[in-house]
Amino acid sequence: MNVRRLIPTTAVAGAVALGLVTLSACSESSGTAGTKSEDGKLAVVASFYPMQFLAEQIGGDRVSVTTLTKPGVEPHDLELKPKQIGELGEADYILYLKGIQPAVDEAIKQAGVKNTVDAATLTTLEEHGTETGHDHEGEEAHEGEEAGADPHIWLDPVKYAEVAKGVGASLEKADPDHAADYRKNTDELVKKLDALHATFEQGLKNTSTKTFITTHSAFGYLAERYGLEQEGISGVDPESEPSPARIKELQDIAKRDKVTTVFFETLASDKTAKTLARDAGLKTDVLDPLEGITPQSKGADYFEVMKSNLAALQKALGAK
């Protein structure tokens, strides 16, 4: 992991302290900390887009959702402002995914909100080793996280549906008066995710090759679910530089497995992917890890972007 990525963890302690000062001042003046917002909705804070999407879909009209990671910000890079940390403590419900954003993990721990849900506990995290590009060598496992556990669970519709069910149940508990609404919304979302899974399964059943190369090794669960092989240029950190040996290895894999395309993403640099593609005579295309929706995204929400990803994979893999 590069040095820039470590800044949020080292800087967060001071920011947390400042945030907690802000929080105590807010609590004293307004008296609203830990209560529902003025419109009676449950005040939900989500760590980044995949969590925000779940909270909005399941919460519906009963929740007011804010996200810590604004559109266009690479989630791994996020540094929280003291004001954001202060507001965390005023939330009724926090939904995050431990292991993606160290600065957020630390701030949420300090906030001490009763209804705090870690999405990683709602499904089983798996290790995706070097064969799917997830080489965590030199990365430190966060407290309570398995070394090498891959947090990108939302890119597998089946795992995301498992998480959705857990989120629904936890919202019912946090706001029992509206439990029926949360249950109905959860059922609807899970049905849509089941349909998306069926579409992926059918769409990737017969392909000329099973191997794809991508900048950011975010697609380990998706690859495993649909019988594909992900080869990552970098590990989970999209900004880390691959070694010359890794580049040579990828060129050999591309030749052997008849790879046509090197995928890059919208929120991280595409320089390495484009260089590799040029040197190996391959095409480039976007495979979106869905860590945020921006004007560059090929779709307005999770489902639209996932369908764009499927189309890109079908084209690259030679779906029949």
MARTOR-578000 format. One record per residue: x, y, z of N, C-alpha, C in turn. Coordinates in steps of 0.05 Angstrom, whole numbers, plus 32768, in hexadecimal, padded with zeros to 4 digits. Each point is the difference from the previous one (the first is absolute). Layout:
BEGIN
XYZXYZXYZ/...
//
This chain:
BEGIN
80117FE880007FEF80188000801280198000/7FF980147FEF801280177FFF7FFC80128018/8013801280038001801180197FE880128001/7FF7800A7FE97FE9801280007FE77FF3800D/7FFD7FE67FFB7FE97FF2800C80017FFE801E/80188003800B80027FFD801E7FFA801A800E/7FFF80167FF27FFB801A800D7FE780018011/7FE97FF67FF47FE78002801080037FF2801B/800D7FE9800280017FF280198011800F8014/8017800B7FF78011800E80137FF5801A8009/7FF1800D7FED7FF5801B80077FE67FFF800F/7FF37FE980007FE57FFF800A7FFD8005801E/80137FF8800F7FFE8003801E7FFB801D8007/800F80127FF57FFD801D80067FE5800A7FF7/7FF87FF77FE87FE680087FF57FE97FF68010/80037FE7800A7FEB7FF480117FFD80108019/80168007800C7FFF801080197FF2801B7FFB/8007800D7FE97FF3801A7FFA7FE27FFB7FFB/7FFA7FEB7FF17FE47FFA7FFA7FF07FFB8019/800B7FF380137FF27FFA80197FFB80198010/801380137FFE7FFB801A800D7FE8800E7FF3/800180007FE57FE9800C7FF07FE67FF38008/80017FE580027FE77FF180067FF58008801C/8012800280147FF58006801B7FF4801C8000/800C80127FF07FF5801B7FFF7FE580007FF3/7FFD7FF17FEA7FE67FFD7FF27FEB7FF58012/80087FEB800F7FED7FF180117FF580138016/80138010800B7FF7801180167FED80167FF6/8006800B7FE77FF080177FF77FE57FF77FF5/80007FE97FF17FE77FF97FF37FF07FEB800F/800E7FEF800F7FF27FEA800E7FF47FEB7FEE/800980007FE67FF47FED7FED80117FE87FFA/80187FFE800C80117FEA7FF97FF37FE58008/80017FED7FED7FF57FE680057FE27FFE7FFD/7FF380167FF77FE37FFF7FFC7FFA80027FE2/7FE77FFA7FF87FF980027FE48001801D7FF6/800480037FE68001801B7FF57FE5800D8003/7FFF801B7FFB7FE8800F80057FE87FF57FF1/80047FF57FE77FEA7FF67FF17FF77FE48008/800C7FF680167FF87FE6800B800E7FE87FF2/801180067FED800E7FEB7FF280187FF78010/80087FE77FFC80187FF5800C8018800C7FF3/8012800C800F8018800D7FF580157FEA7FFC/80057FFA7FE780137FEA7FF98019800C7FF3/80187FF7800A801980077FF3800C7FE77FF3/800680027FE6800C7FEA7FF1801D80077FFA/80127FEC8000801C80077FFC800780067FE3/7FF57FF27FED800580057FE37FE97FF47FF0/800180047FE57FE97FFB7FEF7FF27FE58004/800E7FE980007FF27FE780027FEF7FFE801A/8009800D80157FF1800080197FE980147FFF/800580177FF37FEC80147FFC7FE87FF57FF0/80077FF17FEB7FEB7FF57FEE7FEE7FED8010/800C7FEF80107FF07FED80117FEE800F8013/800C8014800D7FF0801080147FE9800E7FF3/8004800B7FE87FEB800F7FF27FEA7FEC7FF6/80097FEA7FF57FED7FED7FF47FEF7FF38016/800D7FF980167FF17FF280167FF280138012/800C801780057FF5801480127FE8800F7FF3/800280047FE67FEA800E7FF27FFA801B800C/7FE6800680037FF7801A800B80048003801E/80087FEA800D80028000801E801C800A8009/801280047FED801C80078008800980197FF1/8013800D800D800E80177FF3801E7FF77FFF/800A7FFB7FE8801B7FF57FFE801580147FF7/80168001800F801780107FF780187FED7FFD/801280077FEE80177FEF7FFB801A800F8007/80137FF2800B801A800C8007801180057FE7/7FFC7FF07FEB801180017FE87FF0800D7FEA/800780187FF97FF2800F7FEB80067FF47FE4/7FEE80037FED80057FF67FE5801B800A7FF4/800F7FEE7FF4801980087FF480187FFC8012/7FFB7FFB801A80177FFB801280057FE38001/801A7FF87FFD80087FE480017FFD7FF8801E/7FEE7FED80077FFB7FFA801C80187FFA8011/80137FF27FF580187FF88010801080198008/7FFD80167FF1800F801980057FF380128014/7FE87FFA80087FEF80138010800E8009801A/8000801A80048008800B80197FE8800F800B/7FF87FFA80197FE8800D800B8007801B800C/7FED80137FFC8003801A800D7FF57FFD801D/800B801080127FF67FFF801C7FE180038002/7FF480117FEE7FE3800380007FF27FE67FFA/800B7FF17FEC7FF47FE67FF980027FEC8017/80168000800E80047FEE80177FED80078016/7FFC801A80047FED800A80147FE47FF77FFA/7FF880037FE67FE57FF87FF87FFB7FE28002/80157FF07FFE7FFD7FE380037FF37FF9801A/8008800D80157FF57FFA801B7FE380088003/7FF580107FED7FE4800980027FEE7FEE7FEF/800C7FEC7FF27FEF7FEE7FF07FF07FED8011/7FE97FF87FF57FF07FEC800D800A7FE47FF8/800D7FFF7FE880077FE67FF5801880047FED/80157FF08003801780027FEE80047FE67FF2/800480017FE680057FE87FEF801B80047FF2/80127FEE8005801B80027FF4800A7FE47FF9/80177FFF7FF3800D7FE77FF9801D80018009/80057FF18015801B8001800C80157FF57FED/8017800E7FFF80167FF67FF08004800F7FE6/7FED80117FF98002800F7FE7800D801C8006/7FF7800C80168008801B8007800A8002801D/801A7FFD8005800A8000801B7FF880198010/800080177FF37FF98019800E7FE37FFF800A/7FEF7FF57FF07FE37FFD80077FFD7FEC8017/800E7FE97FFD7FFE7FEB80158006800C801C/8016800F80018009800C80197FEB8014800B/7FF780117FEF7FEC801580087FE67FF4800A/7FF77FEB7FF27FE77FF3800880037FF2801B/80177FF5800580057FF3801A7FFF80158016/800B80177FFB8000801680147FE4800B8004/7FEF80007FEB7FE6800D80017FED7FF28014/80037FE680037FF07FF180147FE280007FFC/7FF780017FE77FE380007FFA7FF67FE38004/7FEA7FFE800F7FF57FE580067FFA7FEF7FE7/7FF1800C7FEE7FF97FF17FE7801580047FEB/80177FF38004801680017FEC80037FE47FF4/7FFE7FFF7FE580017FE67FF380177FFF7FED/80117FEB800380167FFB7FEE7FF67FEB7FEC/7FFE80087FE77FF57FED7FEB80117FE77FFD/801A8002800780127FE97FFD7FF77FE98013/7FF1800780157FF77FEB80137FE67FF27FF6/7FF4800A7FEA7FE67FF67FF780037FEB7FEA/80187FFB7FF880067FEA7FED801B7FF58007/800A7FED7FF0801A7FF480058015800C7FEE/8014800D800C8016800A7FF080137FEA7FF9/800B80017FE880127FEB7FF7801B800D7FF8/80147FEF8000801A800A7FF680027FFA7FE2/800880147FF280067FFD7FE3801D80057FFD/800F7FEA7FFC801D80017FFF800A800A7FE6/801A7FFC7FFB800D800B7FE87FF37FF57FE6/7FF37FE980017FF57FF67FE77FE980117FF6/7FF4801080127FEC80147FF7800A801C8005/801A80028002800B801B80028001800D801B/7FF57FF280147FFF800C801B80197FF98010/8015800E7FFC80187FFB800F800380158015/7FFC7FF98018800080138016801C8002800D/80147FF77FF2801B8001800B8007801D8008/8009800380188008801A800A7FE98010800A/7FE77FF67FFE7FE9800E800B7FFA7FF6801C/7FF9801280117FFA7FF8801B7FE37FFA8003/7FF97FE9800C7FE47FFA80057FF680128015/7FE7800B7FFC7FF4801080157FF77FEF8017/7FFD800C80167FF77FF180187FE67FF17FFA/7FFF7FE780077FE87FF07FFC7FFC7FF77FE3/801280087FEE7FFD7FF77FE480137FEA7FFA/7FF77FEC7FF280137FEB7FF78015800C7FEE/80187FF78003801580097FED7FF87FF67FE4/800080127FED7FFA7FF87FE57FE27FFE7FFA/7FEE800580137FE47FFF7FFA7FF880167FED/7FF17FF97FEC7FF880127FEB7FE5800E8007/8000801B80027FE7800D80097FEC80067FEA/80067FFA7FE67FF0800A7FEA7FE77FEE7FFB/7FF07FFC80167FE97FEE7FFF7FE980097FEF/7FFE801A7FFC7FE8800B7FF180017FFA7FE2/80187FF77FF680027FFA7FE37FF67FE47FFA/7FF87FF180147FF37FE67FFC7FE380038009/7FED80007FED7FE4800480077FF67FEE8016/800B7FE780017FF67FED801480098009801C/801980088002800A8009801A7FF3801B8008/7FFC80117FED7FF3801A80057FE47FFB800A/7FF27FEC7FF57FE57FFA800A80007FF6801D/80157FF0800680037FF7801D800380188012/801180137FF78004801980107FE6800F8002/7FF280037FEA7FE6800E80007FED7FF58015/7FFF7FE680027FEE7FF3801480088008801C/801A80008005800B8007801B7FFA801E8006/800380117FEC7FFB801C80047FE280058006/7FEF7FF27FF17FE3800280057FF97FF8801C/800B7FEA80097FFA7FF7801C800A80148014/8017800C7FFB800B801380147FF1801A8000/7FF580087FE97FEF801880007FE57FFB800E/7FF67FE87FFD7FE77FF9800F80058002801E/80177FF8800980078001801C8004801D800A/800D80107FEE8006801C80077FE680118001/7FED7FF97FEF7FE780107FFD7FE87FED7FFE/7FF97FF280167FEC7FEB7FFF7FE4800A7FF7/7FFA801A80037FE6800A7FF87FFC7FFD7FE2/80167FFF7FF17FFD7FFE7FE2800C7FE77FF6/80007FEB8010800C7FE67FF97FF47FF57FE6/7FE680027FFD7FF27FF57FE9800A800D7FE6/8005801A8001800A800E7FE8801C7FF67FF9/80117FFE8014801B7FF67FFA80007FE47FF5/7FEF7FEF800B7FFE7FE57FF77FF77FFE7FE2/7FEC80107FFA7FF580017FE48016800A7FED/800E801580078015800C7FEF80177FEC7FFD/80077FF2801580167FEC7FFF7FF87FEA7FEC/7FE87FF680037FF77FEA7FEE800180097FE3/7FF880197FFA8000800A7FE4801D80027FF6/8012800A8011801C80037FF7800D7FE57FFC/7FFA7FED8011800C7FE57FFE7FF67FF27FE6/7FE780057FF97FF57FF57FE7800F800B7FE8/8005801A8000800F800D7FEA801D7FF57FFF/800C7FFC8017801C7FF6800180007FE37FF6/7FEC7FF080077FFE7FE47FF67FFE80007FE2/7FF080137FF57FFC80027FE3801B80087FF2/800E8012800D801A80097FF580147FE88000/80007FF1801580117FE880017FF97FED7FE9/7FE77FFB7FFC7FF77FEE7FEA800A800B7FE5/7FFE801A7FFC8009800D7FE7801E7FFC7FFC/800F80048015801E7FFC7FFE80067FE27FFB/7FF27FEF800E80067FE37FFD7FFB7FF77FE3/7FE980097FF57FF97FF97FE48014800D7FED/8005801A8005801180107FED801D7FF87FFE/800A7FF28015801C7FF9800180047FE27FFF/7FEB7FF17FF980017FE3800080137FF57FEB/7FFD800B7FE780117FF67FEA801180177FF5/801A7FFF8006801280157FF680197FF37FF4/800D800F7FEE80187FF67FF380187FFD8013/80018013801380157FFF80157FF38006801B/800D7FF780157FF58005801B80118014800F/8015800A7FF380138011800F7FFD801D7FF8/8000801280148000801D7FFA8015800E8011/800B80157FF58015800F800E7FF4801B8008/8004800880197FF58019800A8014800F8011/7FFF801A800080128011800F7FFE7FF9801E/7FE78001800A7FFA7FFF801C7FF47FE58006/800C7FF080117FF77FE580067FE77FFF8011/7FEA800C7FF67FE78002800F7FED7FEA7FFA/80067FEF7FEB7FEB7FEF7FF580047FE28007/800D7FFB801680057FE480097FE77FF18005/7FED800C800E7FE67FF280067FF07FFB7FE6/800080157FEF7FF17FFE7FE7800C7FE97FEF/801B80007FFE800E7FEC7FF07FF97FE4800A/80027FFD801B7FFB7FE6800C7FE37FF77FFB/7FED801280037FE47FFA7FFD7FFA7FF57FE4/800D800C7FEC7FF87FFA7FE480167FF07FF1/80127FF3800F80137FEF7FF48015800D7FEF/8007801980078014800F7FF1801B8002800F/801480097FF3801A8005800C8007801D7FFF/8002800D80178009801C8001801E80018002/800D80107FEF801D800580038003801E8005/8008800880188002801C8007801C800B7FFA/800180197FF5801A800D7FFC800B8008801C/7FEE800C801080088006801C7FEE7FF08012/80048002801A7FEF7FF180137FE780108006/7FF7800080197FE7800E80078005801E7FFF/8019800980018006801D7FFE800380077FE3/7FED800F7FF4800280057FE4801780127FF8/800D800D8013801680127FF9801B7FF38002/80027FE7800A801A7FF48004800C7FF97FE5/801B80027FFD800D7FFA7FE780087FE37FFE/7FFA7FF37FEA80087FE47FFD801E7FFE7FFA/800C7FE98007801C7FFC7FFA80047FF97FE2/801880047FF580057FF87FE47FFA7FE27FFC/80067FF080157FFB7FE37FFE7FE27FFA7FFD/7FEF8010800E7FE37FFC7FFF7FF680087FE4/800B80167FF57FF880087FE580067FEB7FEB/80197FF4800380087FEB7FED7FED7FE88003/7FFA7FF980197FEE7FE980057FE480057FF3/7FF6801980037FE680067FF480017FFE7FE1/801680097FF580037FFD7FE27FFF7FE37FF8/800D7FEF800F80007FE37FFA7FE47FF48004/7FF2800880157FE57FF780067FED80087FE9/800380197FF77FEF800B7FEB80037FEF7FE6/80197FF97FFA80057FF07FE87FF57FE38003/80067FF480177FF77FE580067FE27FFC8000/7FF28014800E7FE37FFD80047FEF800F7FEC/800D800A7FEB7FF2800F7FEB7FF08018800B/800D800E80127FF48018800C7FFF80167FEA/7FEA800F7FFE7FFD80157FEC8002801C800B/7FFA8002801A7FFB801B800B800D8003801C/800B8018800580098007801A7FEC8015800B/7FF47FFA80177FEC8012800C800D80148013/7FF580187FFF8008801480147FE6800B800C/8002801380127FE8800B800E7FFF801E7FFF/7FEA800C80097FFD801D7FFD800D800F8017/80027FF58018800A80108017801F7FFD8004/800E7FF07FF1801D7FFD8004800E80047FE5/801A80048001800F80057FE87FFF7FE87FED/7FFE80067FE67FFF7FEB7FEB801B7FFC7FF2/8014800F800A801A80007FF2800C7FE47FFC/80027FF18016800D7FE67FFF7FF07FED7FEE/7FE6800180027FEF7FEE7FF0800480067FE2/8001801A7FF9800380087FE4801C7FF87FF5/801480038012801B7FF97FF780027FE17FFB/7FF57FF1801380007FE37FFD7FF17FF77FE7/7FE9800D7FFB7FF07FF97FE9800F80067FE6/800D80188000800E80087FE780177FEC7FFB/800F7FFA801580187FEE7FFD7FF87FE47FF7/7FE87FF7800A7FF77FE47FFA7FED7FFF7FE8/7FFA80187FF47FEE80007FE97FE37FFA8007/7FF7800980187FE57FFA80097FEF801A8000/7FE67FFC80027FED801780027FFE8008801D/7FF4801780057FF98008801C7FE280068002/7FF67FFC80187FE3800680057FFD8005801E/7FE9800A80077FFB8006801D7FF17FE8800D/800A7FF880177FF17FED80127FFF800F801B/7FE8800880077FFC801380167FFD7FF1801B/8012800580137FFD7FF3801A7FEA800C8011/7FF180137FF67FE8800B800D8005800A801C/8016800E80038006800C801A7FF4801C8002/7FF6800A7FEA7FF2801A80007FF480047FE4/7FEA80107FFF7FF480077FE78008801D7FF9/800A80037FE78008801B7FF77FF480047FE4/800380187FF57FF680047FE4800E7FEE7FEC/80177FF58007800E7FEE7FEE7FF67FE38002/7FF07FFA80157FF67FE580037FED7FF87FEA/80017FE77FF87FEF7FF67FEA7FE67FF6800C/7FF18013800C7FE77FF9800E7FFC80138018/7FE6800280087FFA801380157FFF7FF3801C/80007FE580017FFF7FF3801A800D7FE57FFE/80007FF18016800D7FE680027FF87FED7FEA/7FE67FFD7FFB7FF67FED7FED800980077FE3/7FFE801A7FF9800780087FE5801E7FFC7FFB/801180078014801D7FFD7FFC80077FE27FFF/7FF47FF0801180057FE37FFF7FF97FF47FE5/7FEA80097FF47FF97FF67FE58014800A7FEB/800B801880038015800A7FEE80197FEE8004/80067FF9801980177FEE80057FFC7FE57FF2/7FE87FF680027FFB7FE67FF3800480027FE2/7FF680157FF4800380047FE3801E80027FF8/800F800E8011801D80037FFA800E7FE58003/7FF97FF08014800C7FE680037FF87FED7FE9/7FE780017FF87FF77FEE7FEA801080067FE7/8003801A7FFB800F80087FE8801D7FF78001/800D80058017801C7FFA800480067FE18000/7FED7FF1800B80047FE380037FF67FF07FE8/7FF3800E7FEE7FF57FF27FE97FE87FEF8006/7FEC800C800E7FE87FF180077FF17FF67FE7/7FF77FE780017FF27FF57FE97FE280018004/
//
